[in-house]
Amino acid sequence: MTIAFEGFHLAEVNLAKARHEMDDPRMAGFVDNLDRINTLGDESPGWVWRYQDDSGAAIDTQVFDDSLMFINLTVWESIEDLRAFTVEGEHVGFLRRRLEWFDRIPALPMLTMWWLPAGMLPTLDDVVDRVHHLRDHGPTSYAFTFKDHFPPEG
């Protein structure tokens, strides 16, 4: 069953808190593959858009109050498209290695998703708002997870 809704796209942000600065050799396994993995996502079925800063990724964008925390903000046609990219193919190998490069962030959810009208793009303010909403209220139609997802409001 495809979880997509006509006229809506799925925004998602995942948060990562690096164990070390990006130029630290211990981060090389991540940094050296970042462009390749982002390109795989960009070419995946259902991919719509990815936030990029001057780095070509989003590693120079600080949304939360921590210089080692960064975001990956994307838009997809459906939950299944995002799930397929996340847990299938080459990306899953890097997902399994995430604790080599990233610490857990106990105060914030690692992944937050929400629906937005097709053609609209999420903003960095949306990221903060939705992540905090999920943290404070749990999954709702306003901000949710893979496990607990909702249809668009309205």
Helices and strands as residue ranges (DSSP letters): E 8-18, G 25-27, H 28-31, H 34-42, E 47-50, E 69-76, H 79-87, H 91-96, H 98-101, E 102-103, E 111-117, H 124-137
